Amino acid sequence: MGAMPKGHPHEVPGMEKDSKKMVFLPRLIAWEVTRSCNLNCIHCRAAARYGPYPDELTTEECLAFLDDVASFSDPIIILTGGEPMMREDIFDIAAHGTRLGLRMVMAPCGLLMDEENTKRMKEVGIRRLSFSIDGATAESHDRFRGIPGAFEAVLKAIELAKKVGLEFQVNTTITKHNLHELPQILELVIKLGAVAHHPFLLVPTGRAANLKDQEISPEDYEKTLTWFYEMRDKVPIQFKPTCAPHYYRIFRQGERRKGRKVTPQTHGLDAMTKGCMGGQTFAFVSHMGKVQICGFLDVECGDIRKEPFSRIWHTSKVFQEMRAWDDYKGRCGYCEFKRVCGGCRARAYAFTGDYLEEEPFCTYQPSEEALKAHMLKKGMVG
């Protein structure tokens, strides 16, 4: 959702051969500042409703959380929801983060934006907005978002952002319903003037648990990620998938075939980003202060009302397990691309009940050499 914060190593966790040598710091925190929402999206991981929701973090608790984060790191803070603009104090929260030197970004639905509050976003230091476009037409987008007029509203919000000089990116959740529209959606995103397009591969949690039949097949998954890679150098904006960790295996395979070495100098963020960053450089904080490795893996790792986020980040058992990728199960544990991929832990949990299991939607079979090296390292063979 933005540029790499200063002060972080060039290579994110997963790029080193030994995770024990890594210093793990949050680079991105997705913060569900409220669960209240004015949309009814069929894929919503939070199954959010209009609200209000009881026991959400108070203003004071929100400011204290940002103080704690800034005490040991300088990540991008994604103010999300629900609809973050349904919090009356959202601009106070954003302004406080900005004063602390944090890069504050926001993911509004667009329905509540007008010229006045869009200017206010700019004034309090919001650096980027992310909007969701899940169909190339109003009909397909509105059907997915569950509200008539949602497509028109997001286009209007984009124009407001452009008017005040706020950069924006577009996110798209991919299911069977819009897979065929991807080229048209990408064309629309470029035409609208976005700085980035981040397609999300559906993770079946929240309302999306009822959409397992809408999740594209592993074979189509592979074809789609390959198409993303092929389009990477053909479009004038950043274009990369999210919640699709084995894209980074496909990306490196493609560059290897072309005889190109992947470095931060030659490939920018694509060389520095690991597929699944949950618990390694990424965390999710809920509207009640519950901490998870991401919003899709509904396993509590701590509670900022009971202990500081900084302590949770460094000591959480689940976070520690996420950082020990040699202990992942099945193919993910011995794959030669595990340091740049890692598989989707939330998808593994949704399908098997074990977040350390292998990525169920990956078709790649690691080499025999990788398996032998893993077994040797784990002491399984002499």
NUDO-420761 format. One record per residue (C-alpha): y, z, x. Coordinates in steps of 0.2 Angstrom, whole numbers, padded with zeros to 4 digits, always signed. Each point is the difference from the previous one (the first is absolute). Layout:
residues N
YZX;...
//
This chain:
residues 382
+0000+0000+0000;+0011-0002+0015;+0002+0000+0019;-0009+0011+0011;+0009+0016+0003;+0006+0004+0017;-0009+0013+0011;-0018-0006-0005;-0012-0007+0012;-0002-0019+0001;-0018+0001-0006;-0004+0009-0016;-0016+0011-0002;-0015-0011+0000;+0006-0011+0014;-0005+0012+0014;-0019+0001+0005;+0000+0018-0002;+0008+0008-0015;+0001+0017+0009;+0013-0007+0012;+0011-0005-0014;+0016+0010-0006;-0001-0002-0019;+0017+0000-0008;+0005-0006-0018;+0008-0017+0000;+0001-0002-0019;+0000+0013-0014;-0002-0006-0018;+0008+0014-0010;-0004+0000-0019;+0017+0009-0004;-0005-0001-0018;-0015-0006-0011;+0011-0004-0015;+0001-0019-0002;+0007-0012-0013;-0013-0013+0003;-0019+0000-0005;-0008-0010+0014;-0019-0003-0003;-0003+0004+0019;+0010+0016+0002;-0009+0011+0012;+0010+0015-0008;-0003-0005-0018;+0018+0004-0001;+0009+0003-0017;+0018+0002-0006;-0001+0019+0003;+0007+0012+0004;-0013+0007+0011;-0001+0019+0002;+0002+0009+0017;+0007-0015+0010;+0008+0005+0016;+0018+0007-0002;+0015-0007+0009;-0001+0015+0012;-0018-0003+0004;+0003-0019+0003;+0014+0003+0012;-0010+0013+0009;-0015-0012+0002;+0012-0013+0008;+0006+0013+0012;-0018+0004+0005;-0004-0018+0002;+0015-0003+0011;-0004+0015+0011;-0014-0009+0008;+0000-0019-0004;+0012-0014-0006;-0011-0010-0013;+0006-0012-0013;+0000+0010-0017;-0005-0011-0015;+0008+0008-0015;-0012-0006-0014;-0008+0006-0016;-0002-0003-0014;+0018-0006-0001;+0010+0010+0013;+0016-0004-0009;-0006+0011-0014;+0004+0015+0011;+0018+0006-0003;+0002+0006+0018;-0008-0016+0008;+0017-0004+0009;+0002+0017+0007;-0018-0001+0007;+0003-0017+0008;+0017+0006+0007;-0008+0015+0008;-0013-0010+0008;+0013-0012+0007;+0010+0014+0007;-0016+0006+0009;-0002-0017+0008;-0015-0006-0010;-0001-0018-0006;+0000+0002-0019;-0007-0014-0011;-0003-0001-0018;-0013-0008-0012;+0008-0001-0017;-0007-0009-0015;+0017-0009-0003;+0003+0005-0019;+0012+0014+0004;+0011-0009+0013;+0017-0005-0004;+0015-0005+0011;+0006+0018+0002;-0016+0008+0005;-0005-0014+0011;+0017+0002+0010;-0005+0019+0000;-0016-0004+0009;+0009-0009+0013;+0013+0014+0002;-0014+0014+0002;-0008-0011+0014;-0015-0008-0009;-0005-0013+0013;-0012-0011-0010;-0007-0002-0018;-0017-0006-0004;-0003-0008-0017;-0017-0005-0008;-0003-0018-0006;-0018-0002-0006;+0001-0017-0008;+0009-0016+0003;+0006+0000-0018;+0007+0012-0013;-0016-0001-0010;-0012+0005+0014;+0012+0013+0008;+0004+0009-0017;-0019+0000-0005;-0004+0009+0016;+0015+0012+0000;-0003+0004-0019;+0018-0002-0005;+0008-0016-0008;+0016-0004+0010;-0006+0008+0017;+0000-0017+0009;+0018-0003-0006;+0005+0017+0005;-0007-0001+0018;+0009-0017+0003;+0016+0008-0006;-0002+0015+0011;-0003-0011+0015;+0016-0009-0004;+0009+0017+0000;-0007+0005+0017;+0005-0017+0007;+0018+0003-0007;+0002+0016+0009;-0008-0005+0016;-0016+0009-0001;-0015-0008+0008;-0016+0000-0011;-0019-0005+0001;-0012-0004-0013;-0017+0007-0003;-0014-0008-0010;-0016+0008-0006;-0014-0013+0001;-0014-0001-0013;-0010-0014-0008;+0014-0002-0013;+0013-0006+0013;-0010-0006+0015;+0003-0018-0004;+0018+0003-0001;+0002+0006+0018;+0008-0016+0007;+0013+0000-0015;+0004+0018+0002;+0003-0002+0019;+0011-0015-0004;+0010+0011-0013;+0002+0014+0012;+0007-0011+0014;+0012-0008-0013;+0006+0017-0005;+0005+0004+0018;-0012+0014+0004;-0002+0006+0018;-0018+0003-0003;-0015-0003-0011;-0014+0013+0000;-0015-0004-0011;-0010+0015-0005;-0019-0002-0002;-0005+0010-0016;-0007+0018+0004;-0010+0006-0016;+0009+0017-0002;+0010+0007-0015;+0001-0013-0014;-0007-0013+0012;-0017+0009+0000;-0002-0009-0017;+0004-0016+0009;-0015-0001+0012;-0005-0016-0009;+0017-0007+0005;-0002+0003+0019;-0003-0016+0009;-0017-0002+0008;-0003+0004+0018;-0002-0019+0003;+0017-0004-0008;+0007+0015+0009;-0004-0008+0016;+0006-0017-0005;+0017+0008-0006;+0003+0009+0016;-0004-0015+0010;+0013-0010-0011;+0013+0014+0004;-0004-0002+0018;+0002-0019-0001;+0017+0002-0009;+0007+0013+0012;+0008-0013+0012;+0005-0012-0014;+0012+0011-0010;+0017+0006+0005;-0003+0018-0005;-0011+0014+0005;-0017-0003-0010;-0014+0012+0002;-0012+0009-0012;-0001+0019-0003;-0016+0010-0004;-0010-0014+0008;-0004+0007+0017;-0012-0014+0005;+0015-0012+0000;+0003+0006+0018;-0018-0005+0005;+0003-0017-0008;+0017-0001+0009;-0007+0004+0017;-0015-0012-0002;+0012-0014-0005;+0012+0004+0015;-0015+0001+0012;-0006-0017-0006;+0017-0007+0004;-0001+0008+0017;+0015+0011-0004;+0001+0018+0006;+0006+0012-0013;+0014+0011+0007;+0016+0009-0007;+0010-0013+0010;-0008-0015-0008;-0005+0006-0017;+0012+0015-0004;-0006+0012-0014;-0016-0010-0002;-0006+0005+0017;+0005+0019-0003;-0006+0002-0017;-0018+0007-0004;-0008-0005-0016;-0003+0017-0008;+0013+0012+0006;-0004+0014-0012;+0001+0017+0009;+0004-0009+0016;+0018-0006-0001;+0001+0000-0019;+0000+0014-0013;+0003+0002-0019;+0008+0015-0008;-0001+0002-0019;+0013+0005-0013;-0007+0018+0001;-0001+0001+0019;-0018-0005+0002;-0004-0009+0017;-0012-0014+0001;-0004-0013+0013;+0006-0013-0012;+0004-0002-0019;-0017-0008-0004;-0012+0013+0008;+0002+0014-0012;-0006+0014+0012;+0012+0014+0003;+0004+0004+0018;+0013+0013-0002;+0014+0007-0011;+0018+0000+0007;+0003+0015-0012;-0012+0010+0010;+0002-0006+0018;+0012-0012+0009;-0004-0018+0000;+0001+0000+0019;-0015+0012+0000;-0010-0010-0012;+0003-0015+0010;-0007+0007+0016;-0014+0011-0007;-0007-0007-0016;-0019-0003+0000;+0001-0016-0009;+0014-0006+0012;-0010+0004+0015;-0015-0009-0008;+0011-0016-0002;+0005+0001+0018;-0018+0000+0006;-0005-0018-0004;-0016+0001+0011;-0007+0012-0013;+0003-0012-0014;-0017-0005-0008;-0009-0017-0001;+0008-0015+0007;+0017+0008+0001;-0006+0012+0013;-0006-0013+0012;+0010-0015-0004;+0009-0007+0015;+0016-0002-0011;+0000+0018-0006;+0015+0004+0011;+0011-0013-0009;-0008+0001-0017;-0009+0016-0005;-0005-0006-0017;+0008+0007-0016;-0005+0018-0002;+0006+0001-0018;-0011-0015-0005;-0015+0007+0009;+0003+0016-0010;+0002-0009-0016;-0016-0009+0002;-0011+0013+0009;+0008+0017-0002;+0002+0001+0019;+0016-0004+0008;-0009-0002+0017;-0012-0013-0006;+0002-0019+0005;+0013-0011-0009;-0010-0007-0014;+0010-0016-0002;-0002-0006+0018;-0012-0014+0004;+0001+0001+0019;-0015+0005+0009;+0004+0008+0017;-0009-0006+0016;-0016+0007+0006;+0009+0004+0016;+0013+0011-0010;-0014+0009-0008;-0009+0004+0016;+0016+0006+0008;+0003+0011-0014;-0017+0008+0000;+0002+0003+0019;+0016+0008-0002;-0007+0011-0014;-0015+0005+0010;-0012-0009-0012;-0008-0009+0015;-0003+0004+0018;
//
